[in-house]
Amino acid sequence: LSWTFLNSLLEIQHSAYYLYEYAKEIKTIKNKKIISLSEKAISYFLILQKAYEENEIKYIHEINKLKNDYQFGECIKIIESTSGKESVIASYLKEIFRLIQLASSPLVNRYFDKI
């Protein structure tokens, strides 16, 4: 496990923690798009986990492909279409997606070290 990758994981954890701290005051999030986006963030992270565990470049490609759907697609649309606390939560989720995508970079080096 490289220090760069470990640092990336800590940044993801910190953002998730700050999202939790902010959202716990709300108690119930009713916006189905935000709920769906948070579930997709978990799935996105699981792809990163697979990339690490299996040391396969195909998962890094998947993360980078989905970047456009999430960071530059759904997240932006939700931020633009919501206000107040909902847009803040969507902004935290966008940051988590961004950090997950960046965390895949050190895994590319690890993959090429293998071949």
C-alpha positions in Angstrom: 0.0 0.0 0.0 1.6 3.2 -1.1 1.6 6.3 1.0 -0.1 8.2 -1.8 -2.9 5.8 -1.9 -3.2 5.7 1.8 -3.4 9.5 1.9 -6.1 9.4 -0.7 -8.1 7.0 1.3 -7.8 9.2 4.3 -9.0 12.2 2.3 -12.1 10.2 1.2 -12.7 9.2 4.8 -12.4 12.8 6.0 -14.9 14.1 3.4 -17.3 11.3 4.2 -17.0 12.2 7.9 -17.7 15.9 7.2 -20.7 14.9 5.1 -21.9 12.8 8.0 -21.4 15.6 10.5 -23.3 18.0 8.3 -26.1 15.6 7.4 -26.8 14.2 10.8 -28.6 17.4 11.8 -31.1 16.9 8.9 -32.0 13.3 10.1 -34.0 12.4 7.0 -33.1 13.2 3.5 -36.2 13.0 1.3 -34.6 13.9 -2.1 -34.5 10.6 -4.0 -31.8 11.9 -6.3 -29.5 12.7 -3.4 -30.2 9.3 -1.9 -29.4 7.6 -5.2 -26.3 9.7 -5.6 -25.0 8.6 -2.2 -25.6 5.0 -3.1 -23.7 5.5 -6.3 -20.8 7.0 -4.3 -20.6 3.8 -2.3 -20.6 1.7 -5.5 -18.0 4.0 -7.0 -15.8 3.4 -3.9 -16.3 -0.4 -4.2 -14.9 -0.2 -7.7 -11.8 1.5 -6.3 -11.6 -1.3 -3.7 -11.7 -3.9 -6.5 -9.0 -2.0 -8.4 -6.8 -2.3 -5.4 -7.6 -5.9 -4.4 -7.4 -7.3 -7.9 -4.8 -5.0 -9.3 -6.7 -4.7 -12.5 -6.5 -1.7 -14.8 -10.1 -2.3 -16.1 -11.5 -1.0 -12.8 -9.4 2.2 -13.1 -10.8 2.7 -16.6 -14.3 2.2 -15.2 -13.7 4.8 -12.5 -12.4 7.3 -15.1 -15.3 6.6 -17.4 -17.9 7.1 -14.7 -16.2 10.4 -13.6 -18.0 12.2 -16.4 -21.4 10.7 -15.4 -21.0 11.6 -11.7 -18.7 14.5 -11.2 -19.6 16.4 -14.3 -23.1 15.0 -14.7 -25.4 14.0 -11.9 -23.6 15.9 -9.2 -23.7 19.2 -11.1 -27.4 18.7 -12.1 -28.4 18.0 -8.5 -26.4 21.0 -7.2 -28.0 23.3 -9.8 -31.6 21.9 -9.1 -31.5 22.0 -5.3 -30.9 24.7 -2.7 -29.9 25.0 0.9 -28.9 21.9 2.8 -29.6 19.6 -0.2 -27.1 21.4 -2.4 -24.5 21.4 0.3 -24.9 17.6 0.6 -24.7 17.2 -3.1 -21.5 19.3 -3.0 -20.0 17.0 -0.4 -20.9 14.0 -2.6 -19.3 15.6 -5.6 -16.1 16.0 -3.6 -16.2 12.4 -2.5 -16.6 11.3 -6.2 -13.6 13.5 -7.1 -11.4 12.1 -4.4 -12.3 8.5 -5.3 -11.3 9.2 -8.9 -8.0 10.8 -7.8 -7.3 7.8 -5.5 -7.2 5.6 -8.5 -4.0 7.3 -9.8 -1.5 5.6 -7.5 -3.0 2.3 -8.5 -2.0 2.8 -12.1 1.7 2.8 -11.0 1.0 -0.4 -9.0 -0.5 -2.0 -12.0 2.4 -1.2 -14.2 4.9 -2.4 -11.6 3.2 -5.8 -11.9 3.7 -6.2 -15.6 
